[in-house]
């Protein structure tokens, strides 16, 4: 799997997660203003230009059987590459702790987006500040498993 110019801390977290889903599942986000035990998953998208599988560790929340992620890119003016990839191909791979599954991604809108944004802002408190840094509405993405969630 090809990774493009990942900051060292993201590359380290990705490697740790791939070695042990249980160990990598929680990330210490205190250095970035988050919680000491912030839940993360691995999202694998298909590169919209390269066609290659690209995996990123991302903060998530759970909403029923679905997972919720935020395309914040720290409040950058452009969307993260993984979000552009899933817009081109909504079927993605997920790893949540040691559980691997396929899912379909969709961008939430309206009242659902606001509810999920509020939920994710509690999971990772810097998100509202990130929104003030950009004119784009930061997408909140729902990942709906293609197979029933176990446990």
N, C-alpha and C positions, 0 to 999 in steps of 0.2 A: 504494500500500500504506500502510495506516494504522499508525502506531506510537504507542503510548500511554505518555506520560510517561517516556521513556527518559532515563536519566542522560546528560549530555553526552558522556562517554567512550564509551558504547555507541553513541550516535547517530553519533559521529565514525567509529568502527570500521565500523559498518554502511554508512555512505556511502562510505568508502574501499573496502570489499569490493565494493560494487555497481559502483564505477567500475573496479576492477581486481581480479579474483578472485585472481590471483597475488600481488598486493601485500597484499591483505587477509587472505589465508589464514593467515599467521602473525601472532600478536598478542604484543606485549611485555607479559607479565603480571607482570613483576618488581615493580611497585608494589603488587601484591596478594599477593605471596608466591609467585608462579608462576615459570615459566621465561621467558627472553627470547624464545624462539621456541615459543610455544604454538599448536598447530594449532586453527583454528576453521573452522566451516562456517556457512552460512546456512540456518536452518530456517524454512520458511513453513508456518504452520498456518492453518486457517480458524477465525475467531473463533466461539466456541460461542454467543455472544449476538448479535454484530453480523453474522455471516456473511461478514465481510470478511477478506481475506488479510493476515496479520500476519507480518512477517519479523524474526527475531532472530539475531544472531551468537552462536554457542555453541561452547564448547570441546568437542572430540571426540577419540575414539580410534577406531582401526580394529580390527575383529575379523572376520577373513576378508573377505568381500565386504560386510559390514555396518558401520555406523557406530554408535558408542556415545556418548550424551550423558548428563549428570547434571542432574536437576531440583533443584539445591541451593538456589537463591535466597539464597545466602550464609548458609544456616542459618536462614532465617526460619521462623516457625511454620506458614506456609501454602505450598502448592505454587505455583510460578510459573504465570502465566496461560497460557503456551505449553503447559505440561504438561496443564492442564485442557482446553485446546483439543484436544490430540491424543487425550485420553481420549474426547472427544465425537466426533471424526472422526480416525481413525488414519492416513488417507492424507495425506501431507505432501509438500512440495517441499523439495529440498535443493540447495544449491550448495556444492561442495567445490572450492576454488580456482576454476578456470574450467569445471568439469564440473557440469552441471545435470541432475537426475534426480528421479523420483518415488520415494517409499518408503512403506512401512507401518511404523508405530511400534508397539512393544509394550514393556511394562514387564517387566524380567527379575526372576526370583525365585530363592530358594534358593541352591544352589551356583553357578549361573550368575551370579546377581547378585553374590555375593561375589567371584568371579573377576574380573568386569568392574569392580567397585568398586575392587579392588586395582590393576587396570590403570589405571583413570582417576585414582586417587590418585597414581600415578607421573607421569601426564601433567600433573596439576595438584595439587601437594602440599597446598594449603589444604583440600581436600575433607574429610579426616578431622576437622579442627577445626570445619568447618561442621556436621558431624553432631553434635558435642557441644553445639551451640547450640540444637538443636531436639529435641522428643520424637518427631517423625514420622520414619519411615525414609525417607531421601532416595531417591527413585526413580532407578534406572539404566535408561535407555531404549535399546533396540536399534532401529535404523532399517534395515530390510531393503529394499534396492532392488527396485523392481518390474521393472526391466530389468537384464540382466547388466551388471556394472560393467566399464567399458572401461579397460584399462591398469592 
